[in-house]
Amino acid sequence: MNNIISIIDKAVIFSVINKVWSVLSGILSIYFLTKYLNDNEMGYYYLISSILGIQIIFEGGFSSALMTYYSKYRDISLYKNGELKKLLKYAKKWYINISALFLLIVSVFGYLFISLKGITGFWEYPWFLSVTLTSLSILFLPYITLLESLGHLGSIQGYKLNFAIIGSISSWLLIANGFGIYSIACILLFSIFRDMLICIIYRNKLKIILNSNHCEKKIFIFSELKVMKNKLAISNLSMYFGFNLFIPVIYYYYDSETAGKMGLTWSALTAIQGIGAAILYTKYPLLVELVHKKIYSQAKKEWFKISLFSTIIVLICLIVFNIIYLIMKFNNIYIIEKFTNLTTIFILIIGILALQLINCLNIAIRSFGKELLMNVNLICNFITGLMIILMGKNYSVIGIATAFTSVILIISLPWEIIILKKLWRENVKV
């Protein structure tokens, strides 16, 4: 029992540090991008990154579904009956197909989309290299998910942190030496090296599974896996619409420079939002434990304290960001030209603050162990995506920012407040 707790603690610690590093590296990346890339290059940098984000649609949330069923085989004595081998074989086949489809479809249609503006000569090689590396990284997912599920989550999170740091530093060096867009491929390459190293380190455990007896009986969880996978796939599709559609839409309707300015602004603001998420995540395991033990009053107090603290931190960061922006604009500092206009930033700041409140609600709702947010996420993200497409055409970046913020304020936030109130009413004895 103590070993399990230490594994969980280790995983949580490394996960939080990973989130913190993600925020810090994002901020440092903004410095290098604004210093060494021109507006056009920066636009293609964020455009390529946004299109590669479509991987979550192809992957379809299968890793999350697999982890649920892999976890049933923590005891090594269960490996030999062949069920885990059969499940892994099924997952390998799925990911090989997904990897091939991603490489074929995204490389071709992504190329056609990016080349719509007729600008060529500097983004093609980085694009095809990044797509190829992304497709290769997909092939490691069944093994990494398996090892995480079998009790190695903490160690693997540690490897992810180390390689994330190495990858980020290497990408900054590339940007500083004139290879800006190639930095995307650099980070992907280090993630592949990381996954290869993890598989080598845990090769003995993988060999035990792969050399286990052949399982003749039918594994009924395949049908359950497909149902869960389909639900998560729809959820991932909606998530892409809600958070990754900004840049491609702006690029399609306008140009790479406008897309780059929006991409840089969005990266800065989401980095601030990531700080709040990282703070909230530190208390999530405690909330789950308290709710599981039905100590609801203490859970409510802990949730309120961490929510208030993280929201205040995000608010302070947003205010500081806005002050710095105004100071730079007043003094005509060149970096300010890399960001989008002040009106759009102000609208997005309201949206990010509202998103922070939603994250606070999310950890409280999910601590009850029920997935009650799927319908909220699906509907709100699809509405956001549709509004981004419609308003982006007529009202440029201001319309896109308004679409994002208005859906959060008018639909998402009230809806999740109602869900949480219902949960407290049903579970907490007053």
ABEGO torsion letter per residue (X at the ends): XAAAAAAAAAAAAAAAAAAAAAAAAAAAAAAAAAAABBAAAAAAAAAAAAAAAAAAAAAGGAAAAAAAAAAAAABAAAAAAGAAAAAAAAAAAAAAAAAAAAAAAAAAAAAAAAAAAGBBGAAAAAAAAAAAAAAAAAAAAAAAAAAAAAGAAAAAAAAAAAAAAAAAAAAAAAAAAGAAAAAAAAAAAAAAAAAAAAAAAAAAAAAAAAABBBBABBBAAAAAAAAAAAAAAAAAAAAAAAAAAAAAAAAAABBAAAAAAAAAAAAAAAAAAAAAAAAAAAAAAAAAAAAAAGBAAAAAAAAAAAAAAAAAAAAAAAAAAAAAAAAAAAAGBAAAAABBBAAAAAAAAAAAAAAAAAAAAAAAAAAAGBBAAAAAAAAAAAAAAAAAAAAAAAAEAAAAAAAAAAAAAAAAAAAAAAAAAAAAAAABBX
